[in-house]
Amino acid sequence: MSYVINGVEKETDADGYLLEADFSDEAVKVIAEAEGLALTDDHLKVVAFLRDKYRDDGHTPNFRAMLKEVAEAVIPGCDSKMLYDLFPIGPAKQGCKVAGLPQPYGKGGY
């Protein structure tokens, strides 16, 4: 599988995540369309948050940390239902895919 973003074919892993991050707006549009998502402002806020975390930390947060930070600073009052309404397959995973980031790997051990 691959995506054509700005006229360039981008490779993905077996699950459809980009192998190398693409921070372009076009990447978000192309991947969201492939995922069957109609983007809203809230989608874009979460995407921007995930991209910032990836740039700053080298990885994205797990769902619990993501929910806490999004609810505090990105979309005040956001809860897990709202995040799942935005990214039904899973906010931490599908959100990263739509953001044009490589596949996140869960930490486990809860």
C-alpha positions as CSV (number, residue, x, y, z in Angstrom):
1,M,0.0,0.0,0.0
2,S,1.1,3.6,-0.6
3,Y,-0.3,7.1,-0.8
4,V,0.3,9.6,-3.5
5,I,0.9,12.9,-1.7
6,N,1.7,16.1,-3.7
7,G,2.5,13.9,-6.7
8,V,5.0,11.7,-4.8
9,E,4.3,8.0,-3.9
10,K,4.9,7.5,-0.2
11,E,5.6,4.0,1.2
12,T,3.6,2.6,4.1
13,D,3.8,-0.4,6.4
14,A,1.4,-3.3,6.2
15,D,-1.1,-1.3,8.3
16,G,-1.1,1.8,6.1
17,Y,1.1,4.0,8.2
18,L,3.7,6.1,6.5
19,L,7.2,4.8,7.0
20,E,8.5,8.4,7.2
21,A,6.6,11.3,8.6
22,D,5.0,13.7,6.2
23,F,3.9,17.0,7.8
24,S,2.1,18.4,4.8
25,D,-1.6,19.4,4.8
26,E,-2.0,17.3,1.7
27,A,-0.9,14.1,3.6
28,V,-3.7,14.7,6.1
29,K,-6.3,15.1,3.3
30,V,-5.2,12.0,1.4
31,I,-4.9,9.7,4.4
32,A,-8.2,10.9,5.9
33,E,-10.0,10.3,2.6
34,A,-8.5,6.8,2.5
35,E,-9.7,6.2,6.1
36,G,-13.2,7.4,5.2
37,L,-13.0,10.5,7.5
38,A,-14.6,13.8,6.7
39,L,-12.2,16.3,8.4
40,T,-13.4,18.9,10.8
41,D,-11.6,21.6,12.8
42,D,-11.4,19.2,15.7
43,H,-9.7,16.6,13.6
44,L,-7.1,19.1,12.5
45,K,-6.5,20.3,16.1
46,V,-5.8,16.7,17.2
47,V,-3.6,16.2,14.1
48,A,-1.6,19.3,15.0
49,F,-1.3,18.1,18.6
50,L,0.0,14.7,17.5
51,R,2.5,16.2,15.1
52,D,3.8,18.6,17.7
53,K,4.3,15.7,20.2
54,Y,6.0,13.7,17.6
55,R,8.4,16.5,16.7
56,D,9.1,17.3,20.4
57,D,9.3,13.8,21.8
58,G,10.1,11.6,18.9
59,H,6.9,9.6,19.4
60,T,3.2,10.2,20.1
61,P,1.5,9.7,23.5
62,N,-0.6,6.7,24.4
63,F,-4.3,7.1,24.6
64,R,-4.5,8.1,28.3
65,A,-1.9,10.8,28.0
66,M,-3.4,12.0,24.7
67,L,-6.8,12.3,26.2
68,K,-5.5,14.2,29.2
69,E,-3.5,16.7,27.2
70,V,-6.1,17.2,24.5
71,A,-8.8,17.8,27.1
72,E,-6.6,20.3,28.9
73,A,-5.0,22.3,26.1
74,V,-6.4,21.4,22.7
75,I,-10.1,20.9,22.9
76,P,-11.2,21.8,26.4
77,G,-13.7,19.4,27.9
78,C,-12.9,16.7,25.3
79,D,-13.6,13.2,26.5
80,S,-12.8,9.7,25.2
81,K,-16.2,9.5,23.4
82,M,-15.4,12.7,21.5
83,L,-12.0,11.4,20.5
84,Y,-13.5,8.1,19.3
85,D,-16.2,10.0,17.4
86,L,-13.3,11.7,15.6
87,F,-11.1,8.6,15.1
88,P,-13.4,5.5,15.4
89,I,-10.7,3.0,14.9
90,G,-8.7,4.4,17.8
91,P,-7.7,8.0,18.5
92,A,-4.0,7.3,19.3
93,K,-3.5,4.9,16.3
94,Q,-5.8,6.3,13.6
95,G,-5.0,9.9,14.7
96,C,-1.3,9.2,14.0
97,K,-2.1,7.6,10.7
98,V,-4.1,10.6,9.6
99,A,-1.4,13.0,10.9
100,G,1.0,11.4,8.4
101,L,3.2,9.8,11.2
102,P,4.8,6.4,11.4
103,Q,2.9,3.7,13.4
104,P,3.0,4.3,17.1
105,Y,3.9,1.3,19.3
106,G,2.0,0.7,22.5
107,K,4.0,0.6,25.7
108,G,1.7,-2.0,27.4
109,G,2.0,-2.8,31.1
110,Y,-1.1,-1.1,32.4
